[in-house]
């Protein structure tokens, strides 16, 4: 009879796990995989919104070339939020023309 009192708590934990924890773990794993697969020439966006092209990789840092003045920035690998898609690159080129 005592275990019936825990059933709602277990049910609530299961809901939280499937709706919050599991999707976050998937996103984290996907982001870690993206960081490990970075290579020179990839266009990336940092968490601060800086868009650039990777020109060099270090263990814990990435060197970016940032337009329009081709600045060279060194940012932490963890600061890379995403890769730019080819569609975004095409839009940037179209806007510059």
MMTF fields as JSON, N, C-alpha, C and O atoms, coordinates in Angstrom:
{
  "mmtfVersion": "1.0.0",
  "mmtfProducer": "UNKNOWN",
  "numBonds": 387,
  "numAtoms": 388,
  "numGroups": 97,
  "numChains": 1,
  "numModels": 1,
  "chainsPerModel": [1],
  "groupsPerChain": [97],
  "chainIdList": ["A"],
  "bondAtomList": [4, 2, 8, 6, 12, 10, 16, 14, 20, 18, 24, 22, 28, 26, 32, 30, 36, 34, 40, 38, 44, 42, 48, 46, 52, 50, 56, 54, 60, 58, 64, 62, 68, 66, 72, 70, 76, 74, 80, 78, 84, 82, 88, 86, 92, 90, 96, 94, 100, 98, 104, 102, 108, 106, 112, 110, 116, 114, 120, 118, 124, 122, 128, 126, 132, 130, 136, 134, 140, 138, 144, 142, 148, 146, 152, 150, 156, 154, 160, 158, 164, 162, 168, 166, 172, 170, 176, 174, 180, 178, 184, 182, 188, 186, 192, 190, 196, 194, 200, 198, 204, 202, 208, 206, 212, 210, 216, 214, 220, 218, 224, 222, 228, 226, 232, 230, 236, 234, 240, 238, 244, 242, 248, 246, 252, 250, 256, 254, 260, 258, 264, 262, 268, 266, 272, 270, 276, 274, 280, 278, 284, 282, 288, 286, 292, 290, 296, 294, 300, 298, 304, 302, 308, 306, 312, 310, 316, 314, 320, 318, 324, 322, 328, 326, 332, 330, 336, 334, 340, 338, 344, 342, 348, 346, 352, 350, 356, 354, 360, 358, 364, 362, 368, 366, 372, 370, 376, 374, 380, 378, 384, 382],
  "bondOrderList": [1, 1, 1, 1, 1, 1, 1, 1, 1, 1, 1, 1, 1, 1, 1, 1, 1, 1, 1, 1, 1, 1, 1, 1, 1, 1, 1, 1, 1, 1, 1, 1, 1, 1, 1, 1, 1, 1, 1, 1, 1, 1, 1, 1, 1, 1, 1, 1, 1, 1, 1, 1, 1, 1, 1, 1, 1, 1, 1, 1, 1, 1, 1, 1, 1, 1, 1, 1, 1, 1, 1, 1, 1, 1, 1, 1, 1, 1, 1, 1, 1, 1, 1, 1, 1, 1, 1, 1, 1, 1, 1, 1, 1, 1, 1, 1],
  "groupList": [{"groupName": "UNK", "atomNameList": ["N", "CA", "C", "O"], "elementList": ["N", "C", "C", "O"], "formalChargeList": [0, 0, 0, 0], "bondAtomList": [1, 0, 2, 1, 3, 2], "bondOrderList": [1, 1, 2], "singleLetterCode": "X", "chemCompType": "L-PEPTIDE LINKING"}],
  "groupTypeList": [0, 0, 0, 0, 0, 0, 0, 0, 0, 0, 0, 0, 0, 0, 0, 0, 0, 0, 0, 0, 0, 0, 0, 0, 0, 0, 0, 0, 0, 0, 0, 0, 0, 0, 0, 0, 0, 0, 0, 0, 0, 0, 0, 0, 0, 0, 0, 0, 0, 0, 0, 0, 0, 0, 0, 0, 0, 0, 0, 0, 0, 0, 0, 0, 0, 0, 0, 0, 0, 0, 0, 0, 0, 0, 0, 0, 0, 0, 0, 0, 0, 0, 0, 0, 0, 0, 0, 0, 0, 0, 0, 0, 0, 0, 0, 0, 0],
  "groupIdList": [1, 2, 3, 4, 5, 6, 7, 8, 9, 10, 11, 12, 13, 14, 15, 16, 17, 18, 19, 20, 21, 22, 23, 24, 25, 26, 27, 28, 29, 30, 31, 32, 33, 34, 35, 36, 37, 38, 39, 40, 41, 42, 43, 44, 45, 46, 47, 48, 49, 50, 51, 52, 53, 54, 55, 56, 57, 58, 59, 60, 61, 62, 63, 64, 65, 66, 67, 68, 69, 70, 71, 72, 73, 74, 75, 76, 77, 78, 79, 80, 81, 82, 83, 84, 85, 86, 87, 88, 89, 90, 91, 92, 93, 94, 95, 96, 97],
  "secStructList": [7, 6, 2, 2, 2, 2, 2, 2, 2, 2, 2, 2, 2, 2, 2, 2, 0, 0, 0, 0, 0, 2, 2, 2, 2, 2, 2, 2, 2, 2, 2, 2, 2, 2, 2, 2, 6, 7, 7, 6, 6, 7, 3, 3, 3, 3, 6, 6, 7, 7, 3, 3, 3, 3, 3, 3, 3, 7, 1, 1, 3, 3, 3, 3, 3, 3, 6, 6, 6, 6, 3, 3, 3, 3, 3, 3, 4, 4, 4, 3, 3, 3, 3, 7, 7, 2, 2, 2, 2, 2, 2, 2, 2, 2, 2, 2, 7],
  "xCoordList": [0.821, 0.0, 0.863, 0.475, 2.042, 2.918, 3.477, 3.709, 3.695, 4.268, 3.293, 3.716, 1.991, 0.998, 1.15, 0.775, 1.687, 1.934, 3.06, 3.09, 3.995, 5.113, 4.785, 5.517, 3.725, 3.372, 3.217, 3.748, 2.511, 2.41, 3.779, 4.037, 4.643, 5.975, 6.793, 7.485, 6.706, 7.416, 6.864, 7.623, 5.548, 4.912, 5.37, 5.68, 5.413, 5.86, 7.32, 7.68, 8.157, 9.568, 9.704, 10.521, 8.913, 8.969, 8.581, 9.211, 7.561, 7.14, 8.262, 8.587, 8.859, 9.961, 11.122, 11.735, 11.418, 12.538, 12.297, 13.176, 11.128, 10.854, 10.602, 10.852, 10.117, 9.836, 10.974, 11.101, 11.8, 12.844, 14.262, 15.1, 14.53, 15.902, 16.397, 17.483, 15.642, 16.086, 16.325, 17.353, 15.42, 15.701, 16.952, 17.706, 17.175, 18.368, 19.635, 20.627, 19.614, 20.773, 21.049, 22.208, 20.004, 20.175, 20.806, 21.723, 20.303, 20.875, 22.345, 23.173, 22.673, 24.048, 24.955, 26.063, 24.503, 25.299, 25.516, 26.614, 24.472, 24.563, 25.544, 26.325, 25.512, 26.405, 27.857, 28.759, 28.085, 29.432, 29.967, 31.144, 29.131, 29.548, 29.912, 30.912, 29.105, 29.392, 30.74, 31.52, 31.025, 32.3, 33.477, 34.529, 33.311, 34.412, 34.671, 35.764, 33.681, 33.821, 34.177, 34.191, 34.47, 34.84, 36.123, 37.023, 36.203, 37.408, 37.656, 36.771, 38.85, 39.215, 38.311, 38.037, 37.857, 36.977, 35.509, 34.697, 35.139, 33.732, 33.327, 34.093, 32.13, 31.578, 30.745, 29.885, 30.998, 30.357, 29.766, 30.079, 28.9, 28.315, 28.645, 28.456, 29.14, 29.462, 28.232, 27.225, 28.328, 27.216, 26.992, 25.898, 28.004, 27.872, 27.331, 27.134, 27.086, 26.523, 27.552, 27.192, 28.821, 29.86, 29.879, 29.915, 29.854, 29.931, 31.321, 31.846, 31.913, 33.244, 33.573, 32.802, 34.753, 35.248, 36.435, 37.327, 36.459, 37.558, 38.807, 38.793, 39.9, 41.172, 42.213, 43.214, 41.997, 42.921, 42.192, 41.287, 42.603, 42.016, 43.102, 44.213, 42.766, 43.628, 42.818, 41.662, 43.438, 42.726, 41.444, 40.379, 41.543, 40.397, 39.982, 39.133, 40.57, 40.26, 40.143, 40.591, 39.534, 39.334, 39.711, 39.331, 40.445, 40.767, 39.786, 39.616, 39.14, 38.143, 38.603, 39.255, 38.264, 38.414, 37.022, 36.076, 36.92, 35.62, 35.557, 36.38, 34.603, 34.459, 33.914, 33.411, 33.972, 34.405, 35.903, 36.454, 36.566, 37.982, 38.916, 40.114, 38.374, 39.153, 39.917, 41.085, 39.237, 39.835, 40.078, 39.324, 41.129, 41.408, 41.097, 41.706, 40.154, 39.739, 40.003, 39.86, 40.386, 40.524, 39.4, 39.286, 38.577, 37.456, 37.534, 38.129, 36.937, 36.87, 35.997, 35.022, 36.352, 35.516, 34.096, 33.138, 33.963, 32.639, 31.775, 30.56, 32.406, 31.657, 31.021, 30.233, 31.343, 30.74, 29.348, 29.194, 28.349, 26.985, 26.454, 25.679, 26.869, 26.347, 27.199, 27.995, 27.006, 27.598, 26.623, 25.408, 27.153, 26.282, 25.873, 26.691, 24.609, 24.118, 24.442, 24.64, 24.5, 24.775, 23.759, 24.118, 22.509, 21.503, 21.87, 21.717, 22.361, 22.748, 23.933, 23.985, 24.882, 26.06, 25.613, 26.11, 24.698, 24.176, 23.501, 23.649, 22.757, 22.09, 23.118, 22.939, 24.21, 25.246, 25.897, 26.145, 26.175, 26.804, 25.868, 26.308, 24.571, 23.6, 23.467, 23.3, 23.536, 23.406, 24.62, 24.476, 25.814, 27.042, 27.114, 27.795, 26.426, 26.51, 25.781, 25.766],
  "yCoordList": [-1.194, 0.0, 1.255, 2.269, 1.201, 2.349, 2.762, 3.946, 1.802, 2.125, 2.893, 3.583, 2.792, 3.551, 5.052, 5.85, 5.438, 6.849, 7.405, 8.599, 6.528, 6.958, 6.924, 7.507, 6.269, 6.131, 7.482, 7.645, 8.463, 9.766, 10.449, 11.089, 10.315, 10.912, 10.268, 10.953, 8.964, 8.249, 8.657, 8.844, 8.797, 9.221, 10.624, 10.867, 11.544, 12.914, 12.916, 13.628, 12.145, 12.069, 11.531, 12.027, 10.525, 9.962, 11.013, 11.11, 11.784, 12.838, 13.864, 14.243, 14.317, 15.269, 14.691, 15.39, 13.437, 12.812, 12.813, 13.214, 12.374, 12.261, 13.605, 13.736, 14.603, 15.899, 16.907, 17.796, 16.789, 17.787, 17.227, 17.739, 16.208, 15.731, 15.026, 15.341, 14.099, 13.336, 14.225, 14.062, 15.16, 16.039, 16.902, 17.136, 17.374, 18.177, 17.347, 17.845, 16.097, 15.224, 14.985, 14.931, 14.843, 14.655, 15.888, 15.776, 17.079, 18.317, 18.452, 18.837, 18.14, 18.235, 17.279, 17.654, 16.071, 15.079, 15.528, 15.384, 16.069, 16.543, 17.719, 17.794, 18.641, 19.79, 19.346, 19.862, 18.39, 17.868, 17.204, 17.36, 16.475, 15.826, 16.876, 16.728, 17.944, 19.014, 19.658, 19.937, 19.899, 20.497, 19.585, 20.067, 18.293, 17.37, 17.219, 16.818, 17.535, 17.383, 18.684, 18.72, 19.763, 21.023, 20.859, 20.122, 21.555, 21.492, 22.864, 23.72, 23.056, 24.308, 24.56, 23.649, 25.791, 26.146, 26.152, 26.696, 25.562, 25.573, 26.987, 27.711, 27.365, 28.659, 28.403, 27.521, 29.18, 28.944, 30.232, 31.334, 30.054, 31.16, 30.918, 29.812, 31.95, 31.816, 32.141, 32.629, 31.864, 32.172, 33.674, 34.109, 34.468, 35.918, 36.47, 37.679, 35.609, 36.032, 36.367, 36.85, 36.126, 36.407, 35.283, 34.103, 35.667, 34.692, 34.764, 35.848, 33.598, 33.583, 32.233, 31.278, 32.185, 30.965, 30.464, 31.241, 29.169, 28.592, 28.563, 28.042, 29.136, 29.109, 28.27, 27.88, 27.985, 27.131, 26.551, 27.172, 25.34, 24.654, 24.35, 23.954, 24.54, 24.125, 23.157, 22.863, 22.664, 21.723, 22.328, 21.718, 23.525, 24.131, 25.462, 26.157, 25.825, 27.115, 26.961, 25.977, 27.958, 27.996, 29.401, 30.389, 29.493, 30.785, 31.02, 30.179, 32.191, 32.539, 33.731, 34.636, 33.731, 34.913, 35.513, 34.862, 36.784, 37.43, 38.586, 39.499, 38.567, 39.667, 40.903, 40.746, 42.089, 42.439, 42.74, 42.797, 42.931, 43.303, 42.114, 42.292, 40.912, 39.687, 39.677, 39.293, 40.106, 40.045, 38.6, 37.711, 38.367, 37.023, 37.01, 37.747, 36.173, 36.061, 34.661, 33.685, 34.569, 33.262, 33.137, 33.951, 32.117, 31.889, 30.467, 29.581, 30.274, 28.953, 28.047, 28.497, 26.773, 25.819, 25.8, 25.659, 25.942, 25.927, 27.115, 27.095, 28.162, 29.346, 29.163, 30.007, 28.087, 27.819, 27.242, 26.201, 27.935, 27.453, 26.625, 25.692, 26.959, 26.195, 26.42, 27.356, 25.542, 25.709, 26.52, 26.371, 27.377, 28.11, 27.167, 26.406, 27.218, 26.376, 27.024, 28.237, 26.253, 26.834, 27.906, 28.85, 27.794, 28.806, 30.139, 31.186, 30.113, 31.351, 31.993, 33.215, 31.18, 31.696, 32.355, 33.426, 31.742, 32.318, 33.651, 34.56, 33.794, 35.049, 36.139, 37.281, 35.794, 36.771, 37.276, 38.474, 36.383, 36.769, 37.657, 38.643, 37.322, 38.11, 39.508, 40.472, 39.638, 40.935, 41.807, 43.02, 41.218, 41.972, 42.542, 43.543, 41.924, 42.364, 43.634, 44.12],
  "zCoordList": [0.0, 0.0, 0.0, -0.58, 0.649, 0.734, -0.613, -0.854, -1.488, -2.801, -3.675, -4.603, -3.404, -4.165, -3.932, -4.791, -2.798, -2.523, -3.38, -3.678, -3.78, -4.62, -6.109, -6.91, -6.489, -7.907, -8.606, -9.705, -8.021, -8.702, -8.859, -9.878, -7.863, -7.958, -9.075, -9.828, -9.168, -10.235, -11.593, -12.544, -11.686, -12.935, -13.332, -14.498, -12.373, -12.646, -13.075, -14.012, -12.42, -12.807, -14.229, -15.005, -14.569, -15.925, -16.968, -18.021, -16.675, -17.606, -17.776, -18.901, -16.66, -16.746, -17.542, -18.349, -17.322, -18.025, -19.527, -20.29, -19.963, -21.393, -22.068, -23.266, -21.341, -21.955, -21.823, -22.665, -20.79, -20.559, -20.612, -21.354, -19.856, -19.694, -20.956, -21.442, -21.488, -22.663, -23.896, -24.554, -24.236, -25.385, -25.172, -26.116, -23.944, -23.664, -23.845, -24.377, -23.413, -23.59, -25.071, -25.484, -25.866, -27.318, -27.953, -28.767, -27.574, -28.105, -27.714, -28.54, -26.464, -25.977, -26.751, -27.133, -26.981, -27.709, -29.161, -29.697, -29.792, -31.172, -31.263, -32.212, -30.284, -30.259, -30.059, -30.719, -29.146, -28.914, -30.185, -30.51, -30.896, -32.133, -33.174, -33.877, -33.283, -34.225, -33.905, -34.816, -32.619, -32.226, -32.57, -32.99, -32.4, -32.679, -34.181, -34.58, -35.012, -36.46, -37.178, -38.408, -36.422, -37.053, -37.845, -37.442, -38.983, -39.803, -40.418, -40.437, -40.91, -41.55, -42.755, -43.536, -42.898, -44.012, -43.648, -44.397, -42.517, -42.094, -41.699, -41.063, -42.078, -41.653, -40.413, -40.408, -39.351, -38.064, -37.508, -37.958, -36.51, -35.766, -34.303, -33.798, -33.616, -32.195, -31.356, -31.869, -30.065, -29.172, -29.067, -28.707, -29.372, -29.366, -30.674, -30.794, -31.659, -32.928, -33.985, -35.059, -33.712, -34.698, -35.727, -35.377, -36.994, -38.085, -38.682, -38.935, -38.907, -39.485, -40.087, -39.998, -40.709, -41.331, -40.539, -40.198, -40.238, -39.471, -40.338, -41.453, -39.805, -40.536, -39.813, -40.415, -38.529, -37.782, -36.585, -36.028, -36.196, -35.046, -34.022, -34.374, -32.759, -31.662, -30.81, -31.115, -29.732, -28.864, -28.305, -28.393, -27.731, -27.069, -27.676, -27.118, -28.812, -29.435, -30.948, -31.536, -31.545, -32.985, -33.457, -32.828, -34.546, -35.152, -36.286, -37.169, -36.243, -37.25, -38.067, -37.546, -39.344, -40.192, -40.305, -40.749, -39.887, -39.801, -40.805, -40.735, -41.733, -42.678, -41.964, -40.852, -42.5, -43.838, -43.925, -45.025, -42.79, -42.822, -42.627, -42.405, -42.709, -42.523, -41.203, -41.148, -40.143, -38.818, -38.436, -38.831, -37.666, -37.184, -35.691, -34.915, -35.299, -33.907, -33.399, -34.135, -32.146, -31.508, -30.49, -29.573, -30.658, -29.744, -29.201, -29.815, -28.068, -27.469, -28.329, -28.93, -28.381, -29.131, -28.593, -29.354, -27.289, -26.67, -27.065, -26.869, -27.626, -28.052, -29.423, -29.849, -30.119, -31.425, -31.179, -30.54, -31.697, -31.461, -32.615, -32.403, -33.858, -34.988, -36.227, -36.304, -37.181, -38.504, -39.345, -39.211, -40.212, -41.143, -42.249, -42.766, -42.608, -43.691, -45.03, -45.086, -46.102, -47.431, -47.818, -48.523, -47.382, -47.697, -47.064, -47.693, -45.802, -45.122, -45.825, -45.968, -46.262, -46.967, -48.266, -48.614, -48.976, -50.215, -49.988, -50.804, -48.893, -48.574, -48.297, -48.722, -47.579, -47.272, -48.549, -48.688, -49.474, -50.742, -51.538, -52.13, -51.566, -52.299, -51.712, -52.459, -50.397, -49.747, -50.044, -50.198, -50.127, -50.369, -51.777, -52.0, -52.731, -54.137, -54.394, -55.526]
}
